Amino acid sequence: MTNSSALRKWLAVCWNRLYLYPPPEPLPRRRSFWVAMTVVAVAALLFSAFFVWYLTTRQDAFQTNAEDLGIMDQAVWSIVHGAVPHQTICNIVGDTNCYSSNGISRFAIHFEPVLFLVALFYLFWATPKTLLVLQTLVVATGAFPAFWLARLRLRNDWIAIGFALLYLLHPLQNLALLNDFHAVTFTSALLLFVLYFMYTGQTAWLFVCAVLAMACKEEIPILVGLFGLWSLLFQRRWRSGLGLVLLALVWIGLELVITRLSGGPLLASRYAHLGNGPLDIAKNILLHPLSILKQYVLERQHFFYLRQVLSPTGYLPLLAPWVLVLALPTLALNLLSSKPDMYSGLYHYNAEIVPVLIFASIEAVVVIAWAVQRLLAGGSTLWQRMMAAWRRWQASWTIRNPFSALVESRGALSWGQIVSLVLLMVYLLFSVARADDAHGTMPFSPGFKWPVISAHTQLAEHFIQMIPPEASVSAQSALVPHISHREHIYLFPYADQQADYVFLDVTSDMYPLFLGSYVAEVKKVLFSGQYGIVAAQDGYLLLKRGLPAPGVSPASPVPSGPAALPALPATFCSFQWVGAQQVEHPITATFRSDDGGKPLVDLVGYSMPTPATLDEGTYLQFTFYLRARSASLPALDLLVLLRDSAGREHLLTQDFPGFAFCPTTTWQPGQIQMLRTLAFSLGSAHVAPGLAHISIALVPASHSGSTMMDVQARLPVQVQGASGEVRAIPDARELQLTNVFVR
C-alpha cells in the first residue's frame, strides 16, 4: 500500500469518526415525559413570574439606568413613531458616539433589527416594562430546548429536567436579565432552539430561529455560520449546514452595508489597539499568538473571566471541546476588547455563550456516562468470571445461597449509569447554585436585595408630570428610563447647556461622573444664568431653560466652596431629614468647637455594615446620623478614617452627597441629618494587614488635601454615653466606631 493511499484511508477513518451525531432515535412520549414537561413548564413559569415582578419593581424603584434601558426604550419608541431606531443618550465622559445632540441611528452602535418586532408590543403597552417582561418570557422559553436536547442525548426524562434547571439558574444568563434590556439577551433561548432543531433535523424551525437570533446583534451571524460548519462536520447535514453558512454570510454583508450607511460601526474602536480593521487584527493575532495569549487570556482579570464562564457548570464543558468551540467567537470578542465590562462576567455580553455551555455540559455528561459504561462493562466481565467460579464451588453444598439469584439478575450496568448521571446532575446544580450565591442573582443568594419603592421615588412622578412630552431633557441615569419617550433625551451632563429641561436627583447614581465633578457640573448649570428652578424637593431638582435663577445673576462667579449654591427651597434637603425613631445604633457623642469647647454637632447613631474581613475589593457604605446643636454652624466635612495595624491612618472616604448640596451651614438646630457615603472600597490604599480601627472625624470644610489628615485641625469629640464598643480614642480628635480585620 502506497503512502498516499494509506493517508487517504487514515483521513477517511478520521472523517467517519467525526460523524458523532447521526439522526437521533425518537423517544416514546410516555407518562414520565409529560410529567417531566410539566415540571419544566412550572419552573419556567416560576422563573418568569419572579423576574417579571422583580425587574418591573426595579423600574418602579428607579433602579434601572439610562444605559441601557433608557437607550433601548427610546430606540423602540422611535420605531413606533415612524423612524429607524434612534438614540440620543450617551456617556459624554467615556463614549465615542456623542457626535451630535440630534443623536444617531441605533444601527451605528449595534445591528438589532429584532427591535422592529419588539416595537409591535409597544402598540399595546408602550412602557419600558414591556421590554423587561418580553425579555424575561423569551429567556424562560430556553428551558424547553435545554430539556428536549438533554432528554434525547441522555435518553432519560428525569435527568433532562436538571438541565432545564441548570439553564434557568445559570448566573451568566440571569446577570444579562438583570442588566436592564438588550436584544442580545434573547439569544440565550434562541440559540438553544437553533441547537435543538439542528440536532433533530427540523430545518424550517432551524432557519426561523437562526434568523431571529441573528437579528439580535451583529456578531450572532458568525455564531450561526459556525453552527452550520459544525453541522457539516459532525452531522453530515449538507443542505441545512451549507444553508446556515450562506445565510450568515449574506446577513453579514447586509449588516455591514446598513451599519456603514448609519455612520458606524462606532464600537469598532474597542479593538483599535489590535490593528486597523479586521484583516490587520487577524494578521496581528496570527503573527503574535503567544503575546495575545499572555495578555488577553492568561492575564489575571481575563483568566478570572474564563473561570466565571466555566465554573457555574462545574468546568464540565471542557470535556466536550468540539461543542465548546462554538463559543470561541464570543469569548474572543470579550477577551480582546478594551472595555473591561466585556470580560467582567457581569453583564449581557455572555448571553449567547450560555446555550453553548448548556449543550457542552450535556455532551460532557454523555462522555462521562460512556466512560462509566466501559468501566462497568469491564467490571461486569470480571464479575461474571468470579460468579462462575463461585457457582462451581457452591455446587458441592446442599444449601444454596438465597442471594445468588438476586446478585446474578442484578442490572449492574444500568444502575451504575443512573447513579453516575444523578451524581453529575447534583454536581452541576450545586455548581450553578454556588455561582448564584457569589453573584446574588437569585432570592436564595446571600447578596440578593428586593428593590424598595420609597416615598422619595414616588415623588419623582410629580416632577415628571411637569415636563412636556415634546421637551428635550438632560437627566440623571436612573431618571432617564422614566422620561425616554421623546425625541431628545440625554444622560446628564450631556447637552446640559442646551436641553429645554435639566432633571436631577442628587441622591441617585451620578454616573458617568464622580461626586466632585458632578457637584461642579450642577453648580455650572445653576450659575450659568440659563436655567431657573421649576421645582426642588427631597433631592430632586428640575430646571427649565430661560427661567431666571433665584439669587443668582448671569455675571455671578462660580464659587468653589461647599456652601456656594444658589438659594434653594428648604425642602430640597428633606432627603436627609429623619426622625429619632429612624436612627440606627443610637449613641451620644458631641463634636465641639476648637475654641472654648462650644457643642456644635451630635453624632446620634450610625450604620456600618462592615464585613468581618476587608480586602482591596470589598465595597462598603456607611450611614451616620448627625444633629446640629448650634443655629449657625460653620461649613464642616465628615471623614471616615482607618488606622491599620502598623499605626498608619488612611482616609477611607469623605464622599457624602448630602454635604455637597446641604452643607452644615443650612442645618437647623435639633434636626437629625442622615448622611450616607457613596459606595467605596480600600482601593489602592496600602493598608497593613491585621486588626484595624474605623473612626470618624469632623473638620472645617476649608481644610482640604493633606491638611485634612492633620489631627489638630479636627474638632474635639467627647462621648457622653456611648453604647457597645464605641469610645473616644486618647487624642479626642476622632471617634472610633468599630474594629475590622484587613487581609
N, C-alpha and C positions, 0 to 999 in steps of 0.2 A: 504494500500500500504506500503510495507516494505521500510526501509531507502535505501537499495541498489537499488531497482527499481526506487525510486524517484531520486536518484543520477544519475542513468543511463538516466532517462528521462530528467533530467536537463542538463546533458552533451550532450545529443542528440539535445536538443533545442539550446544550445550554438554552437554546431558544425554546425547546419543548418544555424544559424545566421551569421556564418563566411563565408558562401558561398556568398561573396559580388560581385563576378564578373562572372556571367553566360555568355555564348557566347553572344556577343553584337549583337543587331539588326542592320542589314545593313542600311545605309542611302542612299537614291537615289542621284545620281550624276547629279544634275540639273545645270543650268547655273551658279547659285551662287557658286557652288563648283569649277567650272573651273575658274571663276573669282578670287575666293579666292586662288586657287592653283597658279594662275599667279602672284598674289601679293606676295605670299610666295617665288616663284621662283625668282622674281625680287629682293626681299630683300636678298635672299641667294647669288644672283649674285653680288649685290652691296657690300655685306659683303665680298665676295671673292675678288672682284676687289680691294677694299680698302686695305685689309690686305695683299694681294699678293704684291701690289705696295709698301705699307708701309714697309713690312718686307724685301723685296728684296732691297729696298733703304737703310734700316738699314745695310744690309750686305755690300752694296757698300760704305756706310759711316763709315765702320769699327766700328759699334756699336753692333755687335754680339760678342760672347765670346767663349773661349776655352771650358768652361763648360756652355752649353753642345753642342753647335753646332759643335765645333771642334771635340769633342769626337764622336758624332753620325756620322759626316761626315767620319771620319777615319774608324769607325766600318763598315759602309756601303761600303766604298771604299775597305776595306779588303775582304769583301764577294765577290765583283766583281772580285777581283784578286785571287780567289780560296782558301779562308781561312774562318775560322769561324770568327764571329765578334770580332774584336781585338782592344784594345786601349792601348796607351802608355801615355796618358795625365792624369795627376792627380795633385792635390794640395798637394805639399810636406809638406806644413806647417800644414794643418789640416786634410788631408785624411789618411786612413789606407791602401790604396791599391797601394802604391808606392814601391812594393817589388823588382822590377827589371826593369832596363831600357829597357828590351825586351818587357815589357808590360804584359798584362793579357787578358784572354778571357772576352768579354763583358758579357757573361753569369755568370761570377763570381760576377758581380755587379747587373745586372738586367736580368731577363729572358724575352727576347723580340724577339722570332722567327719571328715576323712580319717583322723584318728588311730584311729577305730574300726576301719577296715580294717587299719591298721598293727598294731593290737593282736592281730589274728588270728595274726600271726607270732610273738608272744610266747607263744602256746600251745605252740610247738615249741622256741623258743630265746629265753628271757627274759633278755636282757642288752642293755646299751646298744649293743653291737656290732651287734645286729640292725638298729638304726636306721641306723647308718653304712653297713652293707652294702646295705640296701634302698634308701637314698637314692642311693648310687653306681650301683646297677643301673638304677634308674629314669632317672636323669640320662643314663646312657650310651645308653639307647634313643633319645634325641633325635637321635642321629647319623643314624638311618634316615629320619625325615621330612625332615631337612635335605637328605639325598641325593636323596630322591624329588622334593622340591619343586624343587631346583636342576636336576635332570635334565629335568623337564617344561618348565621355563621356558627353559632354555638348550639343550635338545634335544641333549645330549651326555652320555654316561655318564661319561667320564673327568674332565671339568671338575667334574661334580657331586660327585666324591669330595672335591675340595678344600673344598667347603662343609661336608661331614661333618667333615673335619679342623678346619676353622675353628670349628665348634661345640665339638668336643671340647677344643680348645686355648684356647678363649676364657677369659681370666682372670676376668671377672666371674662366670662360671659355676663356675670352679674355686675361686675365693675363697669362694663360697657353700658349696661342698662342704667346704672346709677349716674353715668356721666351725661346727664341731660338727654338730648336726642341726636343721633347720627344715622344716616341712611345705611351706612355700612354695618350697623348692628343687626340689620335684617339678615345678613349673610350667615349669622350663626345657625339659623334654621334653614335658610335657602340652600346653602352648600351641603348640608346634611341630606336634604331631599335630593340634590344632584347626585351625591354619592350612592344613595339608596336606589334611585331609578337607574343609575349607571350599572350598578351591580345586578339588578333584576332585569335589565334589558328593556325597560319601559321607555322607549325612545321619545315619544311625544311629550310625556311629562318631564323627561330629562331636559329637553330643549326649552320648555316653558320655564322651568326653574332656573336653568342656566342663564336665560335672557334676563329674568328678574334679578338674579344675583349680580350680573354684570352691570345692570342699571343702577347699582347701589354705590359704586366707587370705581375710580379709574384703573386700579390695579387688579380688580377681580377678573377681567378677561385673561390676564396672564395665568391666573389660577385655573380658569376654565380650560384654556388651551393645554395646560399641564395635565389636567384631569383627562383630556382627550388622548394625549400621548400615553398616559398611564393605562388607559383602557385598551389602546392598541397593543401595548406591550404585555400586559398581564391578563387581558380578557379576550384578545383577538377579535374585538368588535370593530371591524374595519370601517363600516359606514358611519356608525354613531361617533366613533373616536375621531375619524377624519372630519366629520361634520362639526364636532366641537372645536377642533383646531381651526378650521376655516372660519367658523362663526366668530371665534375670538379674534382672529386676525382682521376680519372685516370691521368688527366693533372697535378695535384699537385704532384703525385708520379713521373711522368716523369720529371718535372722540378726540383724536389729535387735531382734526380739522376744526371741530366746533370749539375746542379749548383755545386754539390759536386765534380764531375769529373773535373769541370773547376776551382776549387780552392776556391769556395765560400761557403756560402753566406757572402761576406765581409761586407755588410751593416747591418748584424745582430747585430753588435756592438752598433748600435743606441739604442738597447733595453737591453743591458747587465746590466744596472742599475736595471732592474726589476727582473732579475733572470738568471739562467743558462739554457737556452733552452726554447722552447715553453711550455712544461709541467710545468716547475718551474715558469715561468712567469704567466701562467694561475692560478696556485696554489696561488701565492702571491696576485694576483688581487682578487681572491675569498675570501681569508682569511683577506684581509685588504681593503674592499671596501670603507670605509669612508675615509681612508688615501689617496687612489687613487683618489677619487672624489675631495677631498680638494686640492690635489697637482696638478692634471692634468686636472681638469675641472673648478673648482671654482677659481683657481689662476688667477690673473688679466689678464695676457697675453693669457692664454688658454681660458678664458671666452670671451675675446675680439675676439679671433679667431672664436668662435662659433657665435658671433654676426655678424662677417664678412660673415660667411657662410649663415646665415638666413636672414640678412637684405635686400639683393637685391631682395628677393621675399616677402618682407614685413612681414616676420615671419609667413606667411600663412601655410607653410608646417607643422607647429606644430599642425594644426588642422587635419592632416592626419598621425598620428603616425604609423599606420600599413603600410604606404608606406615609411615614413622617416626611419624606422628601416633598410631598405635596405642600407642606407649609414653608418650604425654603424661600420662595419669593417674598412672602410677607415678613419672615424673620430677617431676611436681608434688608428689606426696606426699613425696618425698625432699627436694626443694629447699626446700619450705616448712616442713619440720619444725624444731623447736627442738633436736632431738637430732642433734649433728654426725655421729654414726656413720652416719646415713642418707644423708648426702651426702659420705661419705668415699670411697666406691667400693670399700671393703674387706670388706664383709660380705654377708649374704644378701639385702639389700634390693633388689638388682638382678637377682635370678634371673629374674623374669618379663619383664625387658627383653631378655634375650638372644635369645629366639625372634624378637622383632620386629627386632632388629638383623641376625639371620641372613637373614630374609626381605627386609629392606630392602637388604642387601648384594647379594642375588641380583637384585633388581629394578634396583639401580644398575648392575650388570654388564649386564643386559638393555638398559638405556638407552644405555650406552656402546657395546655391540655394535651397536645400531640406528644410533647416530651414525656408527660406523665404516662400517657398510653404506652409509649415504647418501653418505659421503665417497668410498668406493670406487666407488659407482655413478657418481658424477660423474666420478671419475678414469677409470673404465672407458670412459665415453662419449668423453672426450678422447683416451684411448689408442686407441680404435677409429678415430677420425678420423685420428690420426697414422699408424696402421698402414696405413690405406687409401692415404694419400699415399705411404708407404714402398713399398707394393706397386706402385703406378703407376710410381714412379721405378725400381723394381727390374726391371720388365718389360723394360726395354731391355738388360738384362745376360743373358748366356747362362748364367752360373754362378749358381744360386740359393743364397741364404743357408741353410746347413744348420740354423740355429737358429730360422728363422722359424716353422716348423710348431710347434715346442715353445712359442714365445712366444705364438702365436695360440691354442693349445689350453690354455694355462695358466689355471687357475681362480683368478684373482687375488682375486676377491671372497671365496670360501670360505676361501682361505688367510689372507687379511687378518683375517677374523673369528676364525679359530682362533688366530692369533698374538696378537690382542688379548685373547682370552679367557685364553690361557695367561699372558700378562704380567699381566693383572689378578689372576689366581689367585695367582701368585707374589707380587705386591704385597700381597694380603690375608694370605697365610700369613706373609710377612715381618713385616707389621704386628702380627699376633697373637703371633708368636714374640718380637718386641721387647717387647711388653707383658708377656708371661710373664717375660721376663728382669727387667723392672723390679719385678715383684711376687713373684718367687721361688716361683711356684706349681708348676713342673714340674721334673723331675730335671735338665734341662739348664740351668735358671736358676742364675745365679751365687749367689744368696742361699739356695738350697734346702739344707735340712739334714734328714737322716734322723733320726727320733726314736731315742733311745738308752735301752734298758731297763737301768738300773744296779742295783747291789746295794741302793742306797738305796730305789729304787722297789719292788723285790721285797720289801723288808722291810715295806712298808705292809700287805701281806696278813696278816702276823702280827698287826697291830693291828686290822685289820678283823674278824678272827675273834673278837676279844674283845668285839665289840659285838653284843648280842642283836638279832635282826631286828625285834622289836616296839618297841625303844627309840627315843626321839626323839634326834636328834643335830644339833648345830650344828658345822659343819665348814668347812674352807677350800675354796676353789673347786675346786682340782684333785682333792681327795679326794671331793667330793660325788658325781660320776658313778659312783663305785665302791660307794656305800652308799645309793643313792637309791631302792631297792626297799623303801620303808617309808612309813607314813602321814605322818610328820612328820620332814622333813629340812630343815635351814636352812643358809643361807650365813652363816658367821661374819662379823660379830658378832651377827647376828640371833638372838634367843632364847638368848643365851649365859648367861642367868641363870636359865633355866627348863628347858632341854633336859636329858634324862637324862645325855647324854654330850657332851663337847666334844672334838673331834678336830682336831688342828693339825699342820702341818708348817712349821716356821719357815724352812725352806729354799725353800719354794714361793712362788708368786704370792700376794700379800697382798690382792688385790682383794676388796672395794672400798676398802680402807684403804691409807694410805701407811705407811712404816716407823714413824714416830713414833707415829701414832695406833694402829697395830697393836700395838706393844710396850706402849703404855699400856693397851689393852684386854685383852691377855693377862695383864698384871700385875693388872688389876682382877679378873679371874676367879680368878686364883691366890690373891689376898689377900682374896677375898670371904668365905672360910670355908665356902662352899657346896660346893666341889669338892675332891676329893682326886685324887692321881695314881695311875692304874691302871698305866701304863707310860710310860717316857720313854727314847728311844734314837734316836741318829743324827738328831736334829732333830724326831722325831715326839713328840707329847705327847698322851696320851689321859687325859682327866679324867672322873671319874664324880661325879655329884651325890650328896651325902650322905657321901662318904668324908672322913675327916679329912685336912687339908692338912699334910704333914710340915714341921715347923719354923715353922709359921705359925699364929697364933691368930686367931679372928674379929675380935678387937679390935685387931689389928696395923694400924698406919697403912700406907698405900701409899706407899713411898718413891719418889723420882723419879730417883735416880741409876742408872747403867747396871748397877751391881753389886747393885742392890736386888732380888734374886729369891729365892724360896724355895729350900730345899735340893733340888736336882735330882740324879739319879744322874750320876756322872761320864761314863757312856757317852752321855748326852744330847748332848754336844758332839762326838761322834765324826764327825759330818758334815763337820767342818773339819779332821780329822786326816789327814795324808798322809805317805807315806814319802819318803825322799830321792829315790828313783827317779822319783817323780811330779812333781817340781819342774820347772817350765818356765823357760827362760832363767836358769840359775843364776848368781848373783852373790854377793858377800860385802860387806855394808855393816852397820855397827853403830850403833844409836842408844844414846846414853849418858845417864846422869842429869846434871842441871844442876849438881849439887854433887859435885865430886870425879871426875867422869868415869867412874862405875861402869857397865860394859856392862849394858844391860837387854834389848834385843831386837835380833836379827839379821834383816835382810832377805836371804833366801837365794835368791829368784827372783821373777819376775813375768811376767805375760802381758798385753800391751796391744795388742789387735788394732785399732790406730788407722789409719783411712784416711789417705791422703796429704794430703787436704784436709778441713777441717772447716767446717761451716756450722751455722746455728741448728737445722736439722732432723736433723743427724747423731746417731745414737744410739750410745753407747759402753758397754762393760762391761769392767772391768779386774779382774785377779786378782793377788793378792800372797801371797807365802809368807813367813811370819814365824816365828822360833824364839825362845823365851824363853831368856835367859841367867841369869835370877835366879829363885829359888824363891818370892819374894814380890814380884811386880810391882805397881806402882800401877795404878789404872784409867787407861787411855790411849785416845785416839781417833786414828784414821788419817785424814789429809786428803789428797785428790787436788787439786792446785793447777795453775793455768795462768797463766803470765806472758806477756802479749801483747807485740806489737812496740812498744807505747808504754811498756813497763815496768810496766804495771799488773798486779797479781796478783788472780786470781779463784779462788774456791773452786768446783771442779767438783762434788765430791760428798764426803760423809762418811757415806753410807748403806751401811753394812756390817752386814747382819743378824747376822753372827757376833759382832760386838762387843756387840750389844744383848742377846744371850742367853748368850754365853760370853765375858764380858769378860776382859781380861788378868789380872785378879786370880785367875782359875781356871786359868790356863795352867801346865803342868808344864814344868820345865827340859828342854830337848832336844827336846821335841815340836814338830814343824812344823805350823803352823796355816795352812790355806788360806782366805784372806779374799777374797770376791768381792763387788764392788759390785752394787747394783741397776742396771738399765739407766738411763742418763741422757743428756741432751743439753745443749748450750750454753744452750738455753732463751732466756731474756730477758736474759742477761748481755751487756753492751755491750763485746764484745771487739774490740779494734782489729784490722783485717785485716793479714795479713802473717805472718812467721815467729814462732811461739810455742813455749814450752817447757813440757812437762808434768813436774811434780815431785810427790813425796810428802813428808809430814812427820808426825811423831808429837807429840801434845800431851797434857798431862794432861786427863782427862775433865772435871775441874772447870771448865776454861775453856770457855765457850760464847759464842755470839753473836759480837759484834765482837771480843772478846778472842781468839777463835780465830785471827784473822788477825794477831795480834801475833807478830812474828817471834821476839822474845826469849822468848816463852812456849813455843816449840817445843824439843824435845830436840835437842841437837847430834848430828850424824851424821858418821861417818868411814868412807870407803871403804877396805877393806883389800886388795881385789884385784879391782877391777871389770873386767868384760869388755865389749867393744864400746864403745858411746858413753856408758855410764853413768859419771858423775863427780860429785864433790861441788862445789856452787857455792860461791863465795867466803865467804858468811856461815856456811856449815857448819851451817845450821839446817833444811835441806831437801835432798832428793836429786833431782837432775834425771835423768829417765829417757829422754825422747825429745823430738824436735822435730816439730812439725806446722805446716802452713800453714793459716791461717784465712782464709776468704773473707769 
